[in-house]
């Protein structure tokens, strides 16, 4: 993803959301940006959850158990690998 594409996607996001980077081994180009919910496990690590359960996600077998009502809204940056 180019900076221009990242800027366009971040422009649509809530500026008060936390930014979370998905981990990978080594370096990898950015693949996607997704609005999610972050559940911290420590000060340096946590888990990502879907923000809202849609019909499309239900069709993919997501359920209410995949939501995290006590988490913090975030923008997740996902690498290709």
C-alpha positions as CSV (number, residue, x, y, z in Angstrom):
1,X,0.0,0.0,0.0
2,X,1.3,3.4,-0.9
3,X,1.2,6.4,1.5
4,X,-1.5,8.1,-0.5
5,X,-3.8,5.0,-0.1
6,X,-3.0,4.8,3.7
7,X,-3.8,8.5,4.1
8,X,-7.1,8.2,2.3
9,X,-8.1,5.3,4.6
10,X,-7.0,7.0,7.8
11,X,-8.8,10.2,6.8
12,X,-12.1,8.2,7.1
13,X,-11.2,6.8,10.5
14,X,-12.1,8.4,13.9
15,X,-9.0,10.5,14.8
16,X,-9.5,9.5,18.5
17,X,-9.1,5.7,17.8
18,X,-6.0,3.9,18.9
19,X,-3.6,2.8,16.1
20,X,-2.6,-0.9,16.4
21,X,0.0,-2.7,14.2
22,X,-0.5,-6.4,13.7
23,X,2.7,-8.3,14.3
24,X,4.8,-10.2,11.8
25,X,8.3,-11.6,11.7
26,X,10.5,-9.2,9.9
27,X,9.2,-6.4,7.6
28,X,6.2,-6.7,5.3
29,X,4.3,-4.1,3.2
30,X,1.0,-2.9,4.5
31,X,-1.9,-4.8,3.2
32,X,-5.0,-3.3,4.8
33,X,-6.4,-1.0,7.3
34,X,-9.4,-2.1,9.4
35,X,-11.6,-0.6,12.1
36,X,-11.5,-3.0,15.0
37,X,-11.6,-3.2,18.8
38,X,-8.3,-3.7,20.8
39,X,-8.3,-5.7,24.0
40,X,-5.0,-5.2,25.9
41,X,-3.4,-8.2,27.6
42,X,-0.5,-6.1,28.9
43,X,1.1,-2.7,28.2
44,X,2.7,-4.0,25.0
45,X,0.4,-6.8,23.7
46,X,-3.3,-7.4,23.1
47,X,-6.0,-9.0,20.9
48,X,-8.0,-7.6,18.0
49,X,-11.8,-8.2,17.8
50,X,-14.4,-7.3,15.3
51,X,-16.1,-4.0,16.0
52,X,-19.6,-4.9,14.8
53,X,-21.4,-8.1,13.9
54,X,-22.8,-7.8,10.4
55,X,-24.7,-10.4,8.4
56,X,-21.6,-10.9,6.2
57,X,-19.5,-11.7,9.3
58,X,-22.2,-14.0,10.7
59,X,-22.1,-15.9,7.3
60,X,-18.3,-16.3,8.0
61,X,-19.3,-17.9,11.4
62,X,-18.5,-14.9,13.6
63,X,-20.8,-14.6,16.6
64,X,-21.4,-12.3,19.7
65,X,-18.4,-14.2,21.3
66,X,-16.1,-12.4,18.8
67,X,-17.1,-9.0,20.1
68,X,-15.2,-7.2,22.9
69,X,-17.5,-4.6,24.5
70,X,-14.9,-3.4,27.0
71,X,-12.1,-3.0,24.4
72,X,-10.9,0.2,22.8
73,X,-11.9,1.2,19.3
74,X,-8.8,1.1,17.1
75,X,-7.5,1.2,13.5
76,X,-5.6,-2.0,12.8
77,X,-2.8,-2.0,10.2
78,X,-2.3,-5.5,8.7
79,X,0.8,-6.6,6.8
80,X,0.7,-8.8,3.7
81,X,2.5,-11.6,5.7
